[in-house]
Amino acid sequence: MAAYEYLALDNAGRQQKGVMEADSARQVRQMLREKQLAPLQVNATRTREQASSDGHFTFVRGLSARDLAMLTRQLATLIQAALPIEEALRAAAAQASAPRVQAMLLAVRARVLEGHSLAAALKEFPAAFPELYRATVAAGEHAGHLGPVLEQLADYTEQRQQSRQKVQLALLYPLVLMITSLLIVGFLLGYVVPDVVRVFIDSGQTLPALTRGLIALSDAVKSWGWLFVLLAVAGGFTARWALRDDKVKRRWHALQLRLPLIGRLVRATDCARFASTLAILTRSGVPLVEALAIGAQVISNRVIRADVVLAAQKVREGGSLTRALEASGQFPPMMLHMIASGERSGELDQMLARTARNQEGDLAAQIALMVGLFEPFMLVFMGVVVLLIVLAILLPILSLNQLVG
């Protein structure tokens, strides 16, 4: 049986969309007519392999971390209840609210019924199920404990989502504060300052240098502010286009690592991501060399990723994981000591899990430090700007009083 997406009309003339399992499109139309629905379109859910063989391009949206975690936990619960994989997929599809998720799960189920493994069936939807997910599922199937592995995957996905939300919430307040500060300064220079200093210009007296500079800056903002905004937007798009080149992106990532605070944050983020990914893979039974190759792909910084790929090559050649990571110079000493302890004791998966928790805590501390420094910096910046504006206005008044005296 295969999955079919349909579009039909009910007795009231309203369109109805959904997904059905059947042996053919003709059977789907017959089932729709039995439900008093007039079929308009019936299309088979296309997998990546079918689309490429037909020479067509199809865009398949991925799943959010929350949806993926919920789906994974449902499958884990059903499989641990001794339900066959194909029945678990059908039950999960019935629980899905989005038709595209239903169609995807039923397409996966159809591949499983054809004799493919669950990991091979998930490979048809790489946007929804990344390589890390598929490798962990394959290891669970090979070891015969797919249910517990899916539970670990659900926990891992939820932890990653929570970590991402913490970072976003931590950076939201500084971003709002910075944008608000820039808008206030722009408003003062564009609309408030010109009206105030017009009195001094009309008086004909020689203005202080600070006042003249403020007037020039105010005129520039009022006359050419739109051009500055346009250039900033164009610069952003140009930078984004330039970063598509691997060499440019690698130079940019190398520069990020050399920046005082940004470099520490980037390194802490990638170390935490790599440690947690390596922990879930090794705990699920994925070979270490393969786990290193997959873990390198989740690292965003190209410089650190290249060092991890080189470390994976050294491990493949028989080297120690600790020495290979230590040679890269990208990982903190505490993480290396814990990995070395795990290698000596034969409990590498447990030590990697502990290392991942430590790295997550270190990342949270780094973010708290940056937010704690950014807030007073913006307050000082706003205070200096307001002070300069007030001085630029008060100095001509003091000069005028001296002339009158």
C-alpha positions as CSV (number, residue, x, y, z in Angstrom):
1,M,0.0,0.0,0.0
2,A,1.1,3.6,-0.7
3,A,0.1,7.0,0.6
4,Y,-2.1,9.3,-1.5
5,E,-2.9,12.9,-1.0
6,Y,-6.3,13.9,-2.1
7,L,-8.4,17.0,-2.8
8,A,-12.2,16.5,-2.8
9,L,-15.5,18.3,-2.5
10,D,-18.1,17.5,0.2
11,N,-21.9,17.8,-0.2
12,A,-21.8,21.5,0.8
13,G,-19.2,22.3,-1.9
14,R,-16.3,22.8,0.5
15,Q,-12.9,21.5,-0.3
16,Q,-11.5,18.7,1.8
17,K,-7.8,17.8,1.9
18,G,-6.2,14.7,3.4
19,V,-4.1,11.6,3.1
20,M,-5.2,8.0,2.5
21,E,-3.5,4.6,2.2
22,A,-4.5,2.5,-0.7
23,D,-3.2,0.2,-3.4
24,S,-3.9,2.6,-6.2
25,A,-5.3,6.1,-7.0
26,R,-8.4,4.4,-8.3
27,Q,-9.1,2.8,-5.0
28,V,-8.7,6.2,-3.2
29,R,-11.3,7.7,-5.5
30,Q,-13.6,4.8,-4.8
31,M,-13.1,5.3,-1.0
32,L,-13.8,9.0,-1.3
33,R,-17.0,8.4,-3.2
34,E,-18.1,6.0,-0.5
35,K,-17.6,8.8,2.0
36,Q,-19.9,11.1,-0.1
37,L,-16.9,13.1,-1.4
38,A,-16.2,14.1,-5.0
39,P,-12.5,13.6,-5.7
40,L,-10.8,16.4,-7.6
41,Q,-7.1,15.4,-7.3
42,V,-5.4,12.2,-6.1
43,N,-1.6,12.2,-6.1
44,A,0.8,9.7,-4.7
45,T,3.2,11.0,-2.1
46,R,6.5,11.3,-3.8
47,T,9.7,10.3,-2.2
48,R,13.1,11.8,-3.0
49,E,14.0,8.7,-5.1
50,Q,10.8,8.8,-7.1
51,A,11.2,12.6,-7.8
52,S,14.8,12.3,-8.9
53,S,14.0,9.3,-11.2
54,D,11.3,11.3,-12.9
55,G,13.6,14.3,-13.3
56,H,11.4,16.6,-11.2
57,F,12.4,18.7,-8.2
58,T,10.3,18.6,-5.1
59,F,10.8,20.8,-2.1
60,V,10.0,19.0,1.2
61,R,9.9,21.1,4.3
62,G,11.6,19.7,7.4
63,L,10.1,19.2,10.8
64,S,10.5,21.5,13.7
65,A,12.5,20.3,16.7
66,R,9.3,20.2,18.7
67,D,7.4,18.1,16.1
68,L,10.3,15.8,15.6
69,A,10.7,15.2,19.3
70,M,7.0,14.5,19.7
71,L,6.9,12.1,16.7
72,T,10.0,10.3,18.0
73,R,8.5,9.9,21.5
74,Q,5.3,8.5,20.0
75,L,7.2,6.0,17.9
76,A,9.3,5.0,20.9
77,T,6.2,4.4,23.1
78,L,4.5,2.4,20.5
79,I,7.5,0.2,19.6
80,Q,8.3,-0.4,23.3
81,A,4.7,-1.6,23.6
82,A,5.6,-4.4,21.2
83,L,3.8,-2.9,18.2
84,P,5.4,-3.6,14.8
85,I,7.1,-0.7,13.1
86,E,4.6,-0.4,10.3
87,E,1.7,-0.3,12.8
88,A,3.5,2.3,14.9
89,L,4.0,4.5,11.8
90,R,0.3,4.2,10.9
91,A,-0.7,5.2,14.5
92,A,1.7,8.1,14.5
93,A,0.4,9.2,11.1
94,A,-3.2,9.1,12.5
95,Q,-2.1,11.3,15.4
96,A,-0.4,13.9,13.1
97,S,-2.4,17.1,12.6
98,A,-0.6,18.3,9.5
99,P,-1.5,16.5,6.2
100,R,2.1,16.8,4.9
101,V,3.3,15.0,8.1
102,Q,0.7,12.3,7.6
103,A,1.7,11.8,4.0
104,M,5.4,11.6,4.9
105,L,4.8,9.0,7.6
106,L,2.6,6.9,5.4
107,A,5.2,7.1,2.7
108,V,7.8,5.9,5.2
109,R,5.4,3.1,6.2
110,A,5.0,2.1,2.5
111,R,8.8,1.8,2.2
112,V,9.0,-0.3,5.3
113,L,6.3,-2.6,4.0
114,E,8.4,-3.0,0.8
115,G,11.1,-4.6,3.0
116,H,13.3,-1.5,3.7
117,S,14.6,-0.8,7.1
118,L,13.2,2.2,9.0
119,A,16.5,4.1,8.6
120,A,16.5,3.5,4.9
121,A,12.9,4.6,4.6
122,L,13.6,7.8,6.6
123,K,16.5,8.6,4.2
124,E,13.9,9.5,1.5
125,F,13.1,12.6,3.6
126,P,16.5,14.1,4.6
127,A,15.0,17.5,5.3
128,A,12.8,16.1,8.1
129,F,15.2,13.4,9.4
130,P,18.8,14.5,9.4
131,E,21.8,12.2,9.1
132,L,22.3,12.2,12.9
133,Y,18.7,10.9,13.3
134,R,19.0,8.3,10.6
135,A,22.4,6.9,11.9
136,T,21.0,6.6,15.4
137,V,17.9,4.8,14.2
138,A,20.1,2.5,12.1
139,A,22.2,1.7,15.1
140,G,19.1,0.9,17.2
141,E,17.7,-1.4,14.5
142,H,21.0,-3.2,14.2
143,A,21.4,-3.7,18.0
144,G,17.7,-4.7,18.3
145,H,16.7,-2.0,20.8
146,L,15.0,0.6,18.7
147,G,12.6,1.7,21.3
148,P,15.2,2.9,23.9
149,V,17.2,4.5,21.2
150,L,14.2,6.5,20.0
151,E,13.6,7.6,23.6
152,Q,17.2,8.9,23.7
153,L,16.7,10.6,20.4
154,A,13.5,12.3,21.7
155,D,15.4,13.5,24.8
156,Y,18.3,14.7,22.7
157,T,16.0,16.6,20.3
158,E,14.1,18.3,23.2
159,Q,17.3,19.3,24.9
160,R,18.6,20.8,21.7
161,Q,15.4,22.8,21.3
162,Q,15.5,24.0,24.9
163,S,19.2,25.1,24.5
164,R,18.3,26.9,21.3
165,Q,15.4,28.7,23.0
166,K,17.6,29.7,25.9
167,V,20.1,31.3,23.5
168,Q,17.4,33.1,21.6
169,L,15.7,34.4,24.7
170,A,19.1,35.5,26.2
171,L,20.0,37.4,23.1
172,L,16.5,38.9,22.5
173,Y,16.7,41.6,25.2
174,P,20.1,43.0,24.1
175,L,19.0,43.0,20.5
176,V,15.8,44.9,21.4
177,L,17.8,47.3,23.5
178,M,20.3,48.0,20.7
179,I,17.6,48.6,18.1
180,T,15.6,50.9,20.4
181,S,18.8,52.9,21.2
182,L,19.6,53.4,17.5
183,L,16.0,54.4,16.8
184,I,16.0,57.0,19.6
185,V,19.3,58.4,18.5
186,G,18.1,58.6,14.9
187,F,14.9,60.4,16.0
188,L,16.8,62.9,18.1
189,L,19.2,63.7,15.3
190,G,16.6,63.8,12.6
191,Y,13.7,65.7,14.3
192,V,14.5,67.1,17.7
193,V,18.0,68.6,17.3
194,P,17.3,70.7,14.1
195,D,14.4,72.6,15.8
196,V,16.5,73.3,18.9
197,V,19.6,74.5,17.2
198,R,17.8,76.7,14.6
199,V,17.6,79.4,17.3
200,F,21.4,79.5,17.5
201,I,21.8,79.5,13.8
202,D,19.5,82.5,13.4
203,S,21.3,84.5,16.1
204,G,24.4,84.7,13.9
205,Q,26.9,83.9,16.6
206,T,29.9,81.6,16.2
207,L,28.8,78.2,17.3
208,P,31.2,75.8,19.2
209,A,32.7,72.9,17.2
210,L,30.6,70.3,19.1
211,T,27.4,72.1,18.1
212,R,28.5,72.5,14.5
213,G,29.4,68.8,14.3
214,L,26.0,67.9,15.8
215,I,24.2,70.1,13.2
216,A,26.1,68.5,10.4
217,L,25.3,65.0,11.6
218,S,21.7,65.9,12.1
219,D,21.5,67.3,8.5
220,A,23.1,64.2,7.2
221,V,20.6,61.9,9.0
222,K,17.6,64.0,7.9
223,S,18.8,64.3,4.3
224,W,20.5,61.0,3.7
225,G,19.1,58.7,6.4
226,W,17.2,56.7,3.8
227,L,20.5,56.2,1.9
228,F,22.2,54.9,5.0
229,V,19.5,52.4,5.6
230,L,19.5,51.3,2.0
231,L,23.3,50.8,2.1
232,A,23.1,48.8,5.3
233,V,20.5,46.5,3.8
234,A,22.5,46.2,0.5
235,G,25.6,45.4,2.6
236,G,23.8,42.7,4.5
237,F,22.6,41.0,1.3
238,T,26.1,41.4,-0.3
239,A,27.7,39.8,2.8
240,R,25.2,36.9,2.7
241,W,25.9,36.3,-1.0
242,A,29.7,36.5,-0.4
243,L,29.4,33.9,2.4
244,R,28.2,31.3,0.0
245,D,31.8,30.9,-1.2
246,D,33.6,28.4,1.0
247,K,36.9,30.3,1.1
248,V,35.2,33.5,2.2
249,K,33.1,31.7,4.8
250,R,36.2,30.0,6.2
251,R,38.0,33.3,6.6
252,W,34.9,34.8,8.3
253,H,34.7,31.9,10.7
254,A,38.4,32.1,11.4
255,L,37.9,35.8,12.2
256,Q,35.0,35.0,14.6
257,L,37.3,32.7,16.6
258,R,39.8,35.5,17.0
259,L,37.3,38.0,18.4
260,P,37.6,38.4,22.2
261,L,34.0,37.5,23.3
262,I,32.5,36.3,20.1
263,G,35.2,33.7,19.6
264,R,34.6,32.2,23.1
265,L,30.9,32.0,22.5
266,V,31.2,30.4,19.1
267,R,33.7,27.8,20.4
268,A,31.6,27.0,23.4
269,T,28.5,26.6,21.2
270,D,30.1,24.2,18.8
271,C,31.9,22.3,21.6
272,A,28.5,21.8,23.4
273,R,26.8,20.8,20.1
274,F,29.6,18.3,19.2
275,A,29.8,16.8,22.6
276,S,26.0,16.2,22.9
277,T,25.9,14.8,19.3
278,L,28.8,12.4,19.9
279,A,27.2,11.3,23.2
280,I,23.9,10.3,21.7
281,L,25.6,8.5,18.8
282,T,28.0,6.5,20.9
283,R,25.4,5.7,23.5
284,S,23.2,4.3,20.7
285,G,25.9,2.0,19.4
286,V,27.1,4.0,16.4
287,P,30.8,3.3,15.7
288,L,33.1,6.0,16.9
289,V,34.6,6.9,13.5
290,E,31.2,7.2,12.0
291,A,30.0,9.2,15.0
292,L,32.8,11.6,14.6
293,A,32.0,12.1,10.9
294,I,28.4,12.9,11.7
295,G,29.3,15.0,14.7
296,A,31.5,17.2,12.5
297,Q,28.5,18.0,10.3
298,V,26.6,19.6,13.2
299,I,29.4,22.1,13.9
300,S,28.6,25.4,12.3
301,N,32.1,27.0,12.3
302,R,34.0,25.7,9.3
303,V,37.5,26.0,11.0
304,I,36.4,23.8,14.0
305,R,34.6,21.4,11.6
306,A,37.8,20.9,9.5
307,D,39.8,20.2,12.7
308,V,37.2,17.6,13.8
309,V,37.3,16.0,10.3
310,L,41.1,15.7,10.6
311,A,40.7,14.2,14.1
312,A,38.2,11.7,12.8
313,Q,40.9,10.7,10.2
314,K,43.5,10.2,12.9
315,V,41.0,8.0,14.9
316,R,40.3,6.0,11.8
317,E,44.0,5.4,11.4
318,G,44.2,4.0,15.0
319,G,44.9,7.1,17.0
320,S,43.4,8.0,20.3
321,L,40.3,10.2,20.4
322,T,41.7,12.4,23.1
323,R,45.0,13.0,21.3
324,A,43.2,13.7,18.0
325,L,40.9,16.3,19.6
326,E,43.8,17.8,21.6
327,A,45.9,18.3,18.5
328,S,43.1,20.4,17.0
329,G,43.4,23.0,19.8
330,Q,39.7,23.8,19.6
331,F,38.4,21.9,22.7
332,P,38.7,22.9,26.4
333,P,41.1,20.9,28.7
334,M,38.3,19.7,31.0
335,M,36.5,18.1,28.0
336,L,39.6,16.4,26.9
337,H,40.4,15.1,30.4
338,M,36.9,13.6,30.7
339,I,37.1,12.0,27.3
340,A,40.6,10.5,28.2
341,S,39.1,9.2,31.4
342,G,36.3,7.5,29.5
343,E,38.7,5.9,27.0
344,R,40.8,4.5,29.9
345,S,37.8,3.1,31.8
346,G,35.9,1.9,28.7
347,E,32.9,4.1,29.5
348,L,33.4,6.6,26.8
349,D,29.6,7.0,26.1
350,Q,28.9,7.9,29.8
351,M,31.8,10.4,30.0
352,L,30.7,12.0,26.7
353,A,27.2,12.5,28.1
354,R,28.7,14.1,31.2
355,T,30.9,16.2,29.0
356,A,27.9,17.3,27.0
357,R,26.2,18.5,30.2
358,N,29.3,20.4,31.3
359,Q,29.6,22.1,27.9
360,E,26.0,23.1,28.0
361,G,26.6,24.7,31.4
362,D,29.7,26.5,30.1
363,L,27.7,27.8,27.1
364,A,25.0,29.1,29.4
365,A,27.7,30.9,31.5
366,Q,29.2,32.4,28.4
367,I,25.9,33.7,27.2
368,A,25.1,35.1,30.6
369,L,28.5,36.9,30.6
370,M,27.9,38.5,27.2
371,V,24.4,39.6,28.1
372,G,25.6,41.0,31.4
373,L,28.3,43.0,29.6
374,F,26.1,44.2,26.8
375,E,23.4,45.7,28.9
376,P,25.7,48.2,30.8
377,F,27.6,48.9,27.5
378,M,24.4,50.0,25.8
379,L,23.4,52.1,28.8
380,V,26.8,53.9,28.8
381,F,26.5,54.3,25.0
382,M,23.1,56.0,25.4
383,G,24.3,58.1,28.2
384,V,27.3,59.4,26.2
385,V,25.1,60.2,23.2
386,V,22.6,62.1,25.3
387,L,25.4,63.9,27.1
388,L,26.9,65.0,23.8
389,I,23.6,66.3,22.5
390,V,22.9,68.2,25.7
391,L,26.4,69.7,25.7
392,A,26.0,70.7,22.0
393,I,22.8,72.6,23.0
394,L,24.0,74.1,26.3
395,L,27.4,75.4,25.0
396,P,25.8,78.0,22.7
397,I,23.5,79.1,25.5
398,L,26.4,79.7,27.8
399,S,28.3,81.6,25.2
400,L,25.2,83.8,24.5
401,N,24.9,84.5,28.3
402,Q,28.5,85.6,28.4
403,L,28.0,87.9,25.5
404,V,25.0,89.5,27.1
405,G,26.8,89.9,30.4
